[in-house]
Amino acid sequence: MPAIIPPSIIPIDDPDDPRIAAYRDVKERDLVGREGRFIAEGAVVLRTLLTASRHETLSLLIADKRIAGLAPMLEALPPAVPVYSARQEVLDAIAGFPLHRGILGLGRAAAMPEPDALLGALGPRATVLVLCGIGNHDNVGGIFRNAAAFGVDVVLLDSGCCDPLYRKAIRVSVGAALRVPFLRIPAGTDPVALLERHGFAVLSLSPAGAVTLAGLRRPERAALLLGSEGPGLPASVLARTRTVRIPMAPDFDSLNVATTSGIVLHHLAFMAEPDSGLG
């Protein structure tokens, strides 16, 4: 029995329909960017986009068999947001691959403020996460999930990091990349100087860190720097920051960077004793 589509839903029968052009060939277009727009996939991520996101919802494209189950969410949409629906085979042809979740949303990224303006507006107790050269979308998604779970106020990304609004990064973050404020700092920016200018104590993770995580006391304004797996943070950055290590089993000193972020952010949120400074 065919699905019944409510009158407010716009049916799409042709994969080449110009109204859904932004959804066409999702994988390939994600690789080259969408001019400030992004694709959200799946029910959990869509709910975040519609109810808790910092970004604007432009439209939705949903398999007709999923419409009834999403009715309460769709009824709360502003009238200006179009909802398109298609049979599964048409949806797969639009996306360019089998779209098992059957749910896509098109969003427009919020404008990014200047780093100084954003950092200056944070309260006296704040946590900032700085990602340096992290180019893996799974890792970035996992880090944003941890950032949301442990109350990070803002994530800064250098020019070597991948886009948190890439479809896979959003999905891995279970929508957290849509919730947590972030901005990309311009190439050539000195992140340590930027953070210190706003009163942040800068912590960096290193297997040879000067203090163990268990011994770290929580600064009121804490900034945590994470580098890419393998090279890690540059020596010039480590030399100017308070280095922290996570003790591990003998003869092993490597953790996935997303796992590392969860361990350290949990410590800063719940375990570390407060300290007005790191001296």
C-alpha positions as CSV (number, residue, x, y, z in Angstrom):
1,M,0.0,0.0,0.0
2,P,1.6,3.3,-1.0
3,A,2.4,5.9,1.7
4,I,-0.1,8.7,2.2
5,I,1.6,12.1,1.8
6,P,-0.1,15.0,3.6
7,P,-1.1,18.0,1.4
8,S,1.6,20.2,2.9
9,I,4.3,17.8,1.7
10,I,5.7,18.5,-1.8
11,P,6.1,15.2,-3.8
12,I,9.1,14.7,-6.0
13,D,8.9,12.1,-8.8
14,D,11.9,13.2,-11.0
15,P,15.5,13.0,-9.6
16,D,16.3,15.9,-11.9
17,D,13.6,18.2,-10.4
18,P,15.4,21.6,-10.0
19,R,13.7,22.1,-6.6
20,I,15.9,19.5,-5.0
21,A,19.1,20.3,-6.9
22,A,21.0,21.0,-3.6
23,Y,20.5,17.3,-2.6
24,R,21.8,15.8,-5.8
25,D,25.0,13.7,-5.7
26,V,25.5,14.2,-2.0
27,K,28.8,12.4,-1.6
28,E,30.5,14.2,-4.5
29,R,29.2,17.6,-3.6
30,D,30.2,17.3,0.0
31,L,33.8,16.9,-1.1
32,V,33.8,20.3,-2.8
33,G,31.6,22.2,-0.5
34,R,28.1,23.7,-0.8
35,E,28.7,27.4,-0.6
36,G,27.9,27.8,3.1
37,R,25.2,25.1,3.1
38,F,25.3,21.6,4.5
39,I,23.4,18.3,4.5
40,A,22.1,16.8,7.7
41,E,21.2,13.1,7.6
42,G,19.0,10.9,9.8
43,A,16.2,11.5,12.4
44,V,18.4,12.3,15.4
45,V,20.5,14.9,13.4
46,L,17.3,16.3,11.8
47,R,15.7,16.8,15.2
48,T,18.8,18.7,16.4
49,L,18.8,20.8,13.2
50,L,15.2,21.8,13.8
51,T,15.2,22.3,17.6
52,A,18.6,23.0,18.9
53,S,20.8,24.1,16.0
54,R,22.7,27.4,15.7
55,H,22.1,27.2,11.9
56,E,19.2,27.8,9.6
57,T,17.0,25.1,8.1
58,L,16.4,25.6,4.4
59,S,14.4,22.5,3.4
60,L,13.9,18.8,4.0
61,L,13.9,15.8,1.7
62,I,12.3,12.7,3.1
63,A,11.4,9.2,1.9
64,D,7.6,9.0,1.7
65,K,7.6,5.9,4.0
66,R,9.2,8.1,6.8
67,I,6.7,11.0,6.7
68,A,4.1,9.6,9.1
69,G,6.7,8.8,11.8
70,L,8.1,12.3,11.6
71,A,4.7,14.1,11.5
72,P,5.0,15.8,15.0
73,M,8.4,17.2,14.1
74,L,7.3,18.3,10.6
75,E,4.1,20.0,12.0
76,A,6.3,22.3,14.1
77,L,8.2,23.6,11.0
78,P,7.9,27.2,10.0
79,P,5.7,27.5,6.9
80,A,8.6,28.9,4.8
81,V,10.6,25.7,5.1
82,P,9.6,23.3,2.2
83,V,9.4,19.6,2.9
84,Y,9.9,17.4,-0.2
85,S,9.1,13.7,-0.3
86,A,10.0,11.0,-2.7
87,R,9.8,7.3,-3.1
88,Q,12.9,5.4,-1.9
89,E,14.1,4.7,-5.4
90,V,13.8,8.3,-6.4
91,L,15.5,9.5,-3.2
92,D,18.4,7.1,-3.9
93,A,18.8,8.4,-7.4
94,I,18.8,12.0,-6.1
95,A,21.5,11.3,-3.4
96,G,23.5,9.1,-5.7
97,F,23.7,6.1,-3.3
98,P,21.2,4.0,-1.3
99,L,20.0,6.4,1.4
100,H,18.8,3.9,4.0
101,R,17.9,6.5,6.6
102,G,15.6,8.2,4.1
103,I,15.9,11.6,5.8
104,L,17.9,14.6,4.6
105,G,17.9,18.3,5.6
106,L,19.5,21.2,4.0
107,G,20.9,23.9,6.3
108,R,22.8,27.2,6.0
109,A,25.8,27.7,8.3
110,A,25.6,30.5,10.8
111,A,27.9,33.4,10.2
112,M,31.2,33.1,12.2
113,P,32.1,36.0,14.5
114,E,35.6,37.2,14.9
115,P,37.7,35.1,17.3
116,D,38.4,38.0,19.6
117,A,34.7,39.0,19.8
118,L,33.7,35.4,20.5
119,L,36.3,34.7,23.2
120,G,35.8,38.1,24.8
121,A,32.1,37.4,25.2
122,L,32.6,34.2,27.2
123,G,32.0,34.2,31.0
124,P,34.6,34.1,33.7
125,R,34.5,30.3,33.7
126,A,34.8,28.9,30.3
127,T,36.2,25.9,28.3
128,V,37.6,26.3,24.8
129,L,38.7,23.4,22.6
130,V,41.3,24.1,19.9
131,L,41.8,21.6,17.1
132,C,45.0,21.8,15.1
133,G,45.4,19.9,11.8
134,I,42.7,17.3,12.5
135,G,41.5,16.2,9.0
136,N,39.6,13.0,9.8
137,H,35.8,13.6,9.7
138,D,35.1,10.7,12.1
139,N,37.5,12.2,14.7
140,V,36.1,15.7,14.3
141,G,32.6,14.3,14.7
142,G,33.6,12.4,17.8
143,I,35.3,15.4,19.3
144,F,32.2,17.6,18.8
145,R,30.1,14.9,20.5
146,N,32.4,15.0,23.5
147,A,32.5,18.8,23.4
148,A,28.7,18.9,23.7
149,A,28.6,16.2,26.4
150,F,31.1,18.0,28.6
151,G,30.0,21.6,28.2
152,V,32.6,23.1,25.9
153,D,31.7,26.7,25.2
154,V,33.4,27.0,21.8
155,V,35.6,25.0,19.4
156,L,38.3,26.7,17.4
157,L,39.7,25.0,14.3
158,D,42.8,25.9,12.5
159,S,43.1,26.0,8.7
160,G,44.3,22.3,8.6
161,C,41.1,20.9,10.1
162,C,38.2,19.4,8.1
163,D,34.7,20.9,8.1
164,P,32.6,20.0,11.1
165,L,29.5,20.5,8.9
166,Y,30.6,17.8,6.5
167,R,27.7,15.3,6.4
168,K,29.7,12.4,8.0
169,A,31.1,14.6,10.7
170,I,27.6,15.8,11.6
171,R,26.3,12.2,11.7
172,V,29.2,10.9,13.8
173,S,28.7,13.8,16.2
174,V,24.9,12.8,16.5
175,G,24.1,16.4,15.7
176,A,26.5,18.0,18.2
177,A,28.4,19.8,15.4
178,L,25.1,21.7,14.9
179,R,24.9,22.7,18.6
180,V,28.4,23.6,19.7
181,P,29.6,27.0,18.6
182,F,32.7,26.9,16.5
183,L,34.8,29.0,14.2
184,R,37.8,28.6,12.0
185,I,40.7,30.8,13.0
186,P,42.5,32.5,10.1
187,A,45.7,30.9,8.7
188,G,48.7,32.3,10.4
189,T,46.9,33.0,13.7
190,D,48.9,32.2,16.8
191,P,46.3,30.3,18.9
192,V,48.3,30.5,22.1
193,A,48.6,34.2,21.9
194,L,44.9,34.6,21.0
195,L,43.8,32.6,24.0
196,E,46.2,34.2,26.5
197,R,45.0,37.6,25.4
198,H,41.6,36.6,26.7
199,G,42.9,35.2,30.0
200,F,42.8,31.5,29.1
201,A,45.3,29.0,30.6
202,V,46.4,27.0,27.6
203,L,46.8,23.2,28.1
204,S,48.2,20.9,25.5
205,L,48.2,17.1,25.3
206,S,51.5,15.2,24.9
207,P,52.7,11.7,25.8
208,A,55.7,13.5,27.5
209,G,53.5,16.1,29.3
210,A,54.8,17.8,32.4
211,V,51.8,16.9,34.5
212,T,49.5,13.9,34.6
213,L,45.8,14.4,33.9
214,A,44.9,13.3,37.5
215,G,47.2,16.0,38.9
216,L,45.7,18.8,36.7
217,R,43.8,21.5,38.6
218,R,41.0,23.2,36.7
219,P,41.7,26.8,35.6
220,E,38.6,29.0,35.5
221,R,39.2,29.8,31.8
222,A,40.7,26.6,30.3
223,A,41.7,26.1,26.7
224,L,42.6,22.6,25.5
225,L,44.8,22.1,22.4
226,L,44.6,18.9,20.5
227,G,46.8,18.0,17.5
228,S,46.5,15.4,14.7
229,E,47.3,11.8,15.4
230,G,50.9,11.0,14.6
231,P,52.6,14.4,14.4
232,G,50.7,15.9,17.3
233,L,51.2,19.5,18.3
234,P,54.2,21.4,17.1
235,A,57.1,21.6,19.6
236,S,56.9,25.4,19.4
237,V,53.3,25.2,20.8
238,L,54.2,22.6,23.4
239,A,57.0,24.8,24.7
240,R,54.6,27.7,25.4
241,T,51.8,25.8,27.1
242,R,51.1,23.6,30.1
243,T,51.6,20.1,28.8
244,V,49.4,17.3,30.1
245,R,49.8,13.5,29.7
246,I,47.4,10.6,30.1
247,P,49.2,7.7,31.8
248,M,48.9,4.4,29.8
249,A,50.2,0.9,29.8
250,P,54.0,0.5,29.5
251,D,55.3,0.6,25.9
252,F,52.2,2.3,24.6
253,D,51.6,6.1,24.4
254,S,48.9,6.6,21.7
255,L,45.2,7.2,22.0
256,N,42.7,8.2,19.3
257,V,42.3,12.0,19.4
258,A,38.6,11.8,19.9
259,T,39.0,9.4,22.8
260,T,41.6,11.7,24.3
261,S,39.3,14.7,24.0
262,G,36.6,12.8,26.0
263,I,38.9,11.8,28.8
264,V,40.4,15.2,29.3
265,L,37.1,17.2,28.9
266,H,35.4,14.9,31.4
267,H,38.3,15.6,33.8
268,L,37.9,19.3,33.3
269,A,34.2,19.2,33.7
270,F,33.8,17.0,36.7
271,M,37.1,15.8,38.3
272,A,39.6,18.5,38.4
273,E,39.9,20.7,41.5
274,P,39.4,24.4,40.8
275,D,42.4,26.6,40.5
276,S,42.6,30.3,39.8
277,G,45.8,29.8,37.9
278,L,48.2,27.0,37.0
279,G,51.2,28.2,38.9
